Amino acid sequence: MAIPEVKASTAKPVVPTTPERKPDPCVVVIFGASGDLTKRKLLPALYHLEQAGLLPKEIAVVGVARRPLEATFAPDMKDGIVSGGGVDDHDPALDPFIGKISYHAMNFDDDAGYAGLKDLLHGIDGKFGTKGNRLFYLATAPEYFADIINSLGRHGMNKPEADEHGKTACWVRTIIEKPFGHDLESARALNDDVNKVFDEDQIFRIDHYLGKETVQNILVFRFANGIFENVWNRNYIDHVEITAAESIGIEGRGPFYETAGALRDVVQNHVMELLSFVTMEPPVSFEAEAVRAEKVKVWRSIQPIHPADTVRGQYGPGTIDGKQVAGYRQEDRVHPRSQTETYAALRLEIENWRWAGVPFYIRAGKRLAKRVTEITVMFKQPPLSIFKDAEGKGAEGIRNNIISMRIQPDEGITLRFGAKLPGPNMSISPVNMNFSYAEAFGTSSANGYERLLLDAMLGDATLFAHRDGVEATWALMTPILEHWAANPIKDLPNYAAGTWGPPTSDAMLKADGRKWRKL
């Protein structure tokens, strides 16, 4: 029986067109600009900010990569803005924006290339009035991060340059894409390398999930509404589930995924960020230092995760949307006996006064039954039911109350509660009260990078990771990775594409008398 829906009423918001302050004039320098991220996400995001009037007039973009793309880079970025950003190619502001895009070809270990880049940026300052402000975006493969950072420092591009009066009113910042390390040791080493060149307040470790409105709304939902926070604790909550499921495979990224796997690629960063937003204590303010401190407290309160509370899987051949798909080991450039996990599930507990005794179940994977990222908060049953006789009379009976926060797709929040079915009998059925972002606020072509790029230009690090947080999450995941590496699984693949993962994942919850919520 489908659960009826009760729609929450919503009002159309008044959306501000300008922030409290615009960013300073600046140059955005994207290393690895020939990659897909720049064309599909970063340039469309920058242009969305331009459309909204949130960028300074004095802004320029420089793409940096190894291939000689000087003649084609700007037109290619225009195509990405139009096709990937939902922008009309006749938008009168588009061509002037494209005119501020330039390209610099160089190898990332080439000193002459960095010297040429420095000269190019000085010329752009004079041409566009960008005043020496730099935002370096590292969108390269992780193995180039340290070389690029060190080279920027060696050529004096890591610090603001003084003007003729000896003043340094300008700024230099760097955004570093994930993955930030592949275990605790490498993350610490990379942090040390970066901190030798840039101060911590110059570093913005990005996780694009935090740019999603639905993720930021978790904090608003909890801390801006008086009715939820009072029951957001172990006294009322039975358990919490976090699912980050994808129906796609590895999309031709065999070499990358062979060195990553689901735990490194999704759980250590995206899912742990979601967990912190759901469980953190109220910060004293929404300033970066206060928010990030509360997140780190959560991660450091998680007890070491026992191998028995972990599940890994790898997809085999199966059916997705009625089409046959290959198994992971048959994907391009994947080892035929690969042990890389495409599915990971964990059971963990947070040992603090708010959450002691509440289990958190996490799962993430490729080639699952559907694409969905969702947080489910399952509340306890009432201590005594006076409606026992109402169950089993054609209704579904009384179920646990649920608050479900859908991060993607169909973004929104659902509250499930019991209601009496119409009729002479006392029959109870669960119903859903739904809030939909699309219905309330309309659809948007924004991709999440808009907020993060804007914050970095403003110097607001609230939605970016601090080195302490990166190392805290790697400290939790590294022992699991080491155990898995030392104990290969013989029966891989252990779930078919188009299902919800290996049977051992269901068994993990069944041992606790629970089961995954059907999504």
N, C-alpha and C positions, 0 to 999 in steps of 0.2 A: 504493500500500500504506500503510495507516494505521500510524503509529508506535506500538508497544506502550507501555503505561504501567506503571511500577513505582512504587507509592505509598510515599512516605516515611512511616514510623511517626511518630505524634504523640501527645502527652499533653495532657490537658485542663489548662489553667493555673489557678492560683489567682489570681483577679482581685482586687486590693485595692479596698476600697470607699471609702477615704479617701486623699487625697494626703498628703505629708509635712506640708503646712500648707494650711489653707483660705484662700480669699481674705478680705480684710477686708470688712466691710459696705460696700455701695456702691449707687449708682444707675446703671443702664445706660440711656443716652439714645440712642435710635436716630433719626437724621435720615433722612428718606425712608422712614418706617415704613409708609406706605401701599403700598409696592411689594411685589412678589412675594417678594423675598428674606427679608423679615422674617417673613412668615407661613409660608413653606415651610421655611426653614432656621434663622433666628436664634432664634425663640421655641421651636421644637421642640428645638433644641440646648440652650438654657437650661433647659428643663424636664427633658431627659435628665440634665443635671448635678444638678438638684434631686432627681431620683429616685435618683441614685447617692450622694446625701449629700455632694456636693462643693461646694455653695454655702453661704454663710453664711445664717443665718436672717434677718438684717437686709439684705434685698436688695429692690430695686424696679426696675421697668422703665417708662420713659417713651417713648412713640412721638411723634415730631414730624414733621408733614407739613403740606401746605397745605390739604387738604380738611377740612371740619368733620366729623370722625368720632368725636366724643366718646362718642356713645351706642352705637356699633357696634364700636369698635376692639377692646376686650377680648374680647367674644364671638367676633369674627372670628379673633382670635389663638388662642382656645381651639379653634376649629374647625381651625385650621392645625396645632395641636399634636396633635390627635386624628387627623386625616386624613393629615397629612404626617409625623408623628413616630411613628406606630405605637403611640399611647397609648390606653388604655381610657378612654372618656369617663366611666366611673364610678370612676376612680382617686380615692381619698379626698383625695389631696394636690393634685389639679388645681385645684379651685375656690379653695382658699386661695392658690395661686400666682397664679391669674388675678386675685384680689383685690389683688395688688400691682402690677398693670398700670394705667397711666393714659395719657392722651393730651393733647397740646398742639398746637392748630392755629395755624400762623403761616406767613407767607412768609419765605423764607430771607434776604431783604434788609430785613426789618422790625425796626427797633430796638425798637419797643414789644413785639414778639413775644419778643425775647431778654430784655427786662426781665421780662416775664411768666414766661418759662421759669425765670429765676433765682429768682424768688419761689416758683414751684412746687417747685423742687428744695429750697429751704430748708424749705418745708412738709413735704416727704417726709422730710427728715432728722429732723424732729421726730416725725413719725407712725411711721416705720418704723425709726428709729435707724441710718440709713445713714452718719452721722458725716462728712458733707461729701465723701466719696470719689465721684469721677465717672469713668465710662467713656463717652466720647462716641463713637458709632459712625456714621461717615458712609457711609450706604448710598444716597446720592443719585446723580444724574447727575454726571459729573466737573466740568461747568461750574459747579457750586455749591460745590465744595470750598473754593476760596479765600475766597469770600464768607462761608461758615459759619465757617471758621477765624478770619478777621479779626474777625467779629462776636463770637465767643466771647472773643477777646482784648480787644476794645473794652469789653465788659461785665464784664471781670474774672473770667470763668469758665475761663480757661486756667491759673490757678495756684490751689493750695490756699488756702483762706481761714484766717486766723489765728483761734484761739479767744480767749476773754476774757483769757487769760494771754499772748497773743502767740505761741503755739506753732502750728506747722503740721504736725501729725502725719499729716494726711490727704493724699490724692494725687488728681491729675487726669491722665487719659490719653485718647488719641484713637486709634481704629482708622479707617484710611482704606482704602476698597475700591479695587480696580483698575477701570479702567485708571489708573495713576498717570502722567499725561502721555500724549501721542500721538507724541512724538519726543523727541530729546535736549534740545532747547532748551526745550520746554514742561515736561519733567520737572524740569529745573534750576530753571525759574521757579517751579514749584509747590513744589519743595523749599525754595526761598528764602522763599516766602510762608509756608509752614508753620513753618519754623524761626525766623521773626521772632516767632511767637506761642507756639509750644511748643518746649521743649528736645527734643533728639533722643531722649533716653531716655523721653520722654512719648509718642512717636509709634510706632504699630504699623501698618505698611503690610502689609495682609493679602493673602495668596494662598491661597485655600481648598484648593488641592492639597496644601499642606504640612500640612494637618490630617488628611490621609488616613493611616491606619496603614501602608498599603503603601509610601508615600513615606518615612515616618520609618524603616521597617524596612530601607530601603536602607543606612542608616548602621549599623544593628545587624548586618545580613548581612555587611557588609564588615569592620567594626572589632571585632566581638565574637566572630568565628570565625577561628581561626588558619589554616584551610585555604584561604581564598579570597584574602586580601590579598597573599599571596606571588606569586600569578600575575596580579594585577590591574594589568598594565602592558604596555608596548609589546613586551616580550620574548615574551609569550604570547598577547596579544589581537590578532586580525586587524583587526577593526573593530567599531563599536558603532552600533546603530540605535535611534532613539527614534521611536515612532509615537503620535500623539494623534489618533485617528480618531473621527468622529461620523457616524452614519447619518442624523441629523436635519438639517433645513435651518436657516434662521435664525429659525423660530418666531415670525413676525410682527414681528421686531425690525429691519425694513428700515432705518429712519433711523440706528439705532445701527451696524448692520453696514456700511452704506455709508461711514461714517467710520472704521471699524476695519479689517476684513479679517482674514484668518487670521494674518498675521505679528504684528499688534498684539494681537489678541484672545487668542492661545494661545502663539505661539512666544516672544515677548519675555518672558513671565512664566512660565507653567506649564512649558513645555518647557525653558527655560533653567535653571529651578530643578532639574528632574530631572537635567539634564546635570551640574549642579554637585554633586549628591549622588553621582552615579556616579563622578565624576572627581576630587573634592577630596582633598587630603592629610589624614591623620588630624589632627584638631585636638588641641590640648594638653588640652582638656576639652570637655564638652558645654555649656559656658556660651555665652551669646549672642555675646559679642565674639569668642571663639575660632572658633566655627562660621562666623559670617558673614565673618570675615577670610579663611578658607580658600576660601569660595565666591567671594569677590571676586577672589582670586588666579587662580582658574580662568578667570573671564570676561575678566580682563585679559591672560591668556596666549593667548587665541584670536586668531589672526591675522585681519586684515581680510578679510572674505568677498568674494571676487570675484564679480561679477554672473554669470559663466559657471558658478559653483557654486551658483546659485539657480534655482528653478523656481517658477512661479506658475500657478495654474489657476482655472477657474471652472466650476461644474457646470451642465450643461444638463439637459433633461428625461431621465428614466430610470425605472428600476424599483427600488423598495425594498420588501423583504418581499412581493414579488408585486403591489405596487400602483404604478400610474403616478404619478409626482410631477413637479411643474413645475421648470423650470430657474430659476437664480438671478434672471435678468433678468425672469422672470414673477412673482416674489414681490411681495407687497404693499409698496408705497412704495420700490421699487428702480428706479433709472434704467434705461430699456430698453436703453441702450448702456453700462451700468456697466462700469468697469475694475477694480472691487473684486475682490481675489482671495479665493476661498473655499478655496483649497488653497495651501500653501506648503511647499517642500522645500529644504533647505540641505545643503551639504557643507562641513564645517569641520574645522580641525585645532587642537590645543592644543599650543603650543610650550613644553613643559617636559620635564624629564628622564623623567617617568613616561610621557608620552603622545606624544612626538615621533614623527611618521610614521604614527600611527594615525588613519584617517579616521573622522569621526562623521557619520552620515547622519540627518537630522531631517526628519520630515514631519508635517503637521497639516492637517486639512481637514474640511469639511462634506459631507454626502451621499455618504460613502464606503460601501464594501461592508458594513461592520459597525462597531459601536461598540466600540472597544478602545483602551486606552492601555497601551503595553507597551515595555519596554526590553530589547533583545536584545544580549547580549555574545557575539560570535562569536570563538571561539578559533582559533589557527593549527593547521594540520595538523601531525602529528609530522614531524620533519625527514627521516625515512626510514621507509617502511612495509614491514614484513616480511609483510604480509597481502595483497599485490597479487593473488595468485592466488585470494583468497577473494571478490573482487568479481565480479559478473556471473554468479553461480550461483543465481539466483532471489532473492537478498537485495538490499537496496537499497545494500549496500556501506558503505564508511566515509565518514562525513560529519564536518564540523567539530563539535567539542563546542560546546554552547551553554548559557549561563545566561540564562533569560528571566524577567524580573520583570514580572508582570501587575499594573498599578495598578488597572485597572477594565475590565470587570466580572470576575467569577470570580477574585477576587484571590488571588495566590499566586506561587510560584516554581517553575520547571521547569528541570531539568538534563538535557541530552541527551548521551548517550554511546553508544558502540558495544558490542554484545554478540553473542556467538556464537549462531546459531540452533541449536536442537536438531537432532541428526542426525549422520550419519557424516562429512559434509563440513564443511570450515572455511568456513562462510558467515557473514557478519557483517551485522547489521542495527542501525540506530539505535533506541534505546529512550529513553523519558522517565521520569524520576523526578520526581514531582509533590508539592509541598506546597500544600495548599489552606487558606486562612484559614478558610473556612466549616466545613470538616471538623475542623480543629484546635481552633478557638476558638468555633464556633457563629456563626450569623448575628447581625447587629446592625442596629438602626435608626439608629445614629449616622450623621451626615452629614459629619463632619470639622470642623464649626464648634465642636463641644464643646471639643476640645483647644485651639483657638485662642482662644476666648472665655475659657476658664479661665486660659490662660497670660497673656492681657492683664490679667485681674483680679489675677493674681499678680505682674505686672510682669516676666514672663519673655519676652524678645524673641527667643529662639533661632530660632523658626520664622517670624519676620517679617523683612521686607526693610529694610535700612539704605539711606540715601540713596545711599551709594557704590555699592551693588549695583544699585539702580535705574538709576543713570546709566551704569554699566558695560554693562548689557545694552542700553540704548537706544543707546549709542555703537556697538554692533555692528549694530543693526537699522536705524538711521536712514539710513546710506548706501545700503542696499538699497532702502528705501522711496523715497528720492529718485531712485535710478536707475529704479525701476519707474514712478514718476510721470512721468519724462521720456521713457520709452520704452513707450508703450502697445502692447498686444498686439492684433493685427488679427483673430485667429481665435478669439476667445472667443465662446461657451463652448468649452472644449477637453477636457472629459471628461464622460461621461454619469453622472448620478446612479446610485449603486449599483455603481460601479466603484472602482478604487483610485487614481484620479487621472489626470493627463495622461500620455501616452506619454513626454514629455520627462523625467519623473521616473524612469522605468525606464532611460531612455537615460543619465542622469547616473551611475547605478551601473554600468551596462554598460560605460561608458568606463573604469571602474576594474577590470573583470573580475569584478564582483559583481552581485548582484541582491537586491531587497528580500525579506526572509523572508516566506513565506506565512503569514498570520495566520488 
